[in-house]
Amino acid sequence: MGIIWTIIIGFIAGVIAKFIMPGDNEPRGFILTIILGIAGAFLATWLGQAIGWYGPNDQAGLIGAVVGALIVLFIWGAIVRRRA
């Protein structure tokens, strides 16, 4: 159930991150943004467990997932700009 919860939170975090970080550094398309938001939720969960903020069976909350999604969107934007 933890992975499903992370995917749901990542979906919501991707939508929120798209509205927080508008501009040319965002991916084009709703589906890609959602996938990057889910990746951000997994990143926030992994990073929070590595730092010790979350226990071994805990997942990132909405705020942590939004921060993770913003990080992933920023990295994605940097990669896309470098290729262009």
GUDO-931442 format. One record per residue (C-alpha): x, y, z; residue number from 1; residue in one letter. Coordinates in steps of 0.25 Angstrom, whole numbers, plus 2048, in hexadecimal, padded with zeros to 3 digits. Layout:
<atoms>
<atom><X>X</X><Y>Y</Y><Z>Z</Z><pos>NUM</pos><code>A</code></atom>
...
</atoms>
This chain:
<atoms>
<atom><X>800</X><Y>800</Y><Z>800</Z><pos>1</pos><code>M</code></atom>
<atom><X>80C</X><Y>809</Y><Z>802</Z><pos>2</pos><code>G</code></atom>
<atom><X>810</X><Y>80A</Y><Z>7F4</Z><pos>3</pos><code>I</code></atom>
<atom><X>802</X><Y>80D</Y><Z>7EF</Z><pos>4</pos><code>I</code></atom>
<atom><X>801</X><Y>818</Y><Z>7FA</Z><pos>5</pos><code>W</code></atom>
<atom><X>80E</X><Y>81E</Y><Z>7F4</Z><pos>6</pos><code>T</code></atom>
<atom><X>809</X><Y>81D</Y><Z>7E6</Z><pos>7</pos><code>I</code></atom>
<atom><X>7FC</X><Y>825</Y><Z>7EA</Z><pos>8</pos><code>I</code></atom>
<atom><X>803</X><Y>82F</Y><Z>7F2</Z><pos>9</pos><code>I</code></atom>
<atom><X>80D</X><Y>830</Y><Z>7E7</Z><pos>10</pos><code>G</code></atom>
<atom><X>802</X><Y>833</Y><Z>7DD</Z><pos>11</pos><code>F</code></atom>
<atom><X>7FC</X><Y>83E</Y><Z>7E6</Z><pos>12</pos><code>I</code></atom>
<atom><X>80A</X><Y>844</Y><Z>7E8</Z><pos>13</pos><code>A</code></atom>
<atom><X>80D</X><Y>844</Y><Z>7D9</Z><pos>14</pos><code>G</code></atom>
<atom><X>801</X><Y>84C</Y><Z>7D7</Z><pos>15</pos><code>V</code></atom>
<atom><X>805</X><Y>856</Y><Z>7E2</Z><pos>16</pos><code>I</code></atom>
<atom><X>813</X><Y>857</Y><Z>7DD</Z><pos>17</pos><code>A</code></atom>
<atom><X>80F</X><Y>85A</Y><Z>7CF</Z><pos>18</pos><code>K</code></atom>
<atom><X>807</X><Y>866</Y><Z>7D5</Z><pos>19</pos><code>F</code></atom>
<atom><X>812</X><Y>86A</Y><Z>7DE</Z><pos>20</pos><code>I</code></atom>
<atom><X>81D</X><Y>86A</Y><Z>7D3</Z><pos>21</pos><code>M</code></atom>
<atom><X>817</X><Y>870</Y><Z>7C7</Z><pos>22</pos><code>P</code></atom>
<atom><X>820</X><Y>874</Y><Z>7BB</Z><pos>23</pos><code>G</code></atom>
<atom><X>829</X><Y>86E</Y><Z>7B1</Z><pos>24</pos><code>D</code></atom>
<atom><X>830</X><Y>865</Y><Z>7BA</Z><pos>25</pos><code>N</code></atom>
<atom><X>824</X><Y>85C</Y><Z>7BC</Z><pos>26</pos><code>E</code></atom>
<atom><X>821</X><Y>850</Y><Z>7B3</Z><pos>27</pos><code>P</code></atom>
<atom><X>817</X><Y>851</Y><Z>7A8</Z><pos>28</pos><code>R</code></atom>
<atom><X>80B</X><Y>848</Y><Z>7AB</Z><pos>29</pos><code>G</code></atom>
<atom><X>802</X><Y>844</Y><Z>7B7</Z><pos>30</pos><code>F</code></atom>
<atom><X>806</X><Y>835</Y><Z>7B7</Z><pos>31</pos><code>I</code></atom>
<atom><X>815</X><Y>838</Y><Z>7B7</Z><pos>32</pos><code>L</code></atom>
<atom><X>813</X><Y>842</Y><Z>7C3</Z><pos>33</pos><code>T</code></atom>
<atom><X>80B</X><Y>837</Y><Z>7CA</Z><pos>34</pos><code>I</code></atom>
<atom><X>816</X><Y>82D</Y><Z>7C8</Z><pos>35</pos><code>I</code></atom>
<atom><X>821</X><Y>837</Y><Z>7CD</Z><pos>36</pos><code>L</code></atom>
<atom><X>818</X><Y>83A</Y><Z>7D9</Z><pos>37</pos><code>G</code></atom>
<atom><X>817</X><Y>82B</Y><Z>7DC</Z><pos>38</pos><code>I</code></atom>
<atom><X>826</X><Y>82A</Y><Z>7DB</Z><pos>39</pos><code>A</code></atom>
<atom><X>827</X><Y>836</Y><Z>7E4</Z><pos>40</pos><code>G</code></atom>
<atom><X>81F</X><Y>82F</Y><Z>7EF</Z><pos>41</pos><code>A</code></atom>
<atom><X>828</X><Y>823</Y><Z>7EE</Z><pos>42</pos><code>F</code></atom>
<atom><X>834</X><Y>82C</Y><Z>7EF</Z><pos>43</pos><code>L</code></atom>
<atom><X>82E</X><Y>833</Y><Z>7FB</Z><pos>44</pos><code>A</code></atom>
<atom><X>82B</X><Y>825</Y><Z>802</Z><pos>45</pos><code>T</code></atom>
<atom><X>839</X><Y>820</Y><Z>7FF</Z><pos>46</pos><code>W</code></atom>
<atom><X>840</X><Y>82D</Y><Z>803</Z><pos>47</pos><code>L</code></atom>
<atom><X>838</X><Y>82E</Y><Z>810</Z><pos>48</pos><code>G</code></atom>
<atom><X>83B</X><Y>820</Y><Z>814</Z><pos>49</pos><code>Q</code></atom>
<atom><X>84A</X><Y>821</Y><Z>811</Z><pos>50</pos><code>A</code></atom>
<atom><X>84A</X><Y>82E</Y><Z>819</Z><pos>51</pos><code>I</code></atom>
<atom><X>842</X><Y>828</Y><Z>824</Z><pos>52</pos><code>G</code></atom>
<atom><X>836</X><Y>831</Y><Z>823</Z><pos>53</pos><code>W</code></atom>
<atom><X>82D</X><Y>825</Y><Z>820</Z><pos>54</pos><code>Y</code></atom>
<atom><X>82D</X><Y>817</Y><Z>825</Z><pos>55</pos><code>G</code></atom>
<atom><X>830</X><Y>80B</Y><Z>81D</Z><pos>56</pos><code>P</code></atom>
<atom><X>821</X><Y>808</Y><Z>819</Z><pos>57</pos><code>N</code></atom>
<atom><X>81D</X><Y>817</Y><Z>819</Z><pos>58</pos><code>D</code></atom>
<atom><X>81A</X><Y>81F</Y><Z>80C</Z><pos>59</pos><code>Q</code></atom>
<atom><X>81C</X><Y>82D</Y><Z>809</Z><pos>60</pos><code>A</code></atom>
<atom><X>810</X><Y>836</Y><Z>80C</Z><pos>61</pos><code>G</code></atom>
<atom><X>80A</X><Y>840</Y><Z>802</Z><pos>62</pos><code>L</code></atom>
<atom><X>814</X><Y>84B</Y><Z>805</Z><pos>63</pos><code>I</code></atom>
<atom><X>820</X><Y>842</Y><Z>804</Z><pos>64</pos><code>G</code></atom>
<atom><X>81B</X><Y>83D</Y><Z>7F7</Z><pos>65</pos><code>A</code></atom>
<atom><X>818</X><Y>84B</Y><Z>7F1</Z><pos>66</pos><code>V</code></atom>
<atom><X>827</X><Y>84E</Y><Z>7F5</Z><pos>67</pos><code>V</code></atom>
<atom><X>82C</X><Y>842</Y><Z>7EF</Z><pos>68</pos><code>G</code></atom>
<atom><X>823</X><Y>845</Y><Z>7E2</Z><pos>69</pos><code>A</code></atom>
<atom><X>829</X><Y>853</Y><Z>7E1</Z><pos>70</pos><code>L</code></atom>
<atom><X>837</X><Y>84D</Y><Z>7E2</Z><pos>71</pos><code>I</code></atom>
<atom><X>834</X><Y>843</Y><Z>7D7</Z><pos>72</pos><code>V</code></atom>
<atom><X>82E</X><Y>84E</Y><Z>7CE</Z><pos>73</pos><code>L</code></atom>
<atom><X>83A</X><Y>857</Y><Z>7D0</Z><pos>74</pos><code>F</code></atom>
<atom><X>843</X><Y>84C</Y><Z>7CC</Z><pos>75</pos><code>I</code></atom>
<atom><X>83B</X><Y>848</Y><Z>7C0</Z><pos>76</pos><code>W</code></atom>
<atom><X>83A</X><Y>857</Y><Z>7BC</Z><pos>77</pos><code>G</code></atom>
<atom><X>849</X><Y>858</Y><Z>7BD</Z><pos>78</pos><code>A</code></atom>
<atom><X>84B</X><Y>84B</Y><Z>7B5</Z><pos>79</pos><code>I</code></atom>
<atom><X>841</X><Y>850</Y><Z>7AA</Z><pos>80</pos><code>V</code></atom>
<atom><X>848</X><Y>85E</Y><Z>7A9</Z><pos>81</pos><code>R</code></atom>
<atom><X>856</X><Y>858</Y><Z>7A8</Z><pos>82</pos><code>R</code></atom>
<atom><X>851</X><Y>84F</Y><Z>79C</Z><pos>83</pos><code>R</code></atom>
<atom><X>84A</X><Y>85B</Y><Z>795</Z><pos>84</pos><code>A</code></atom>
</atoms>
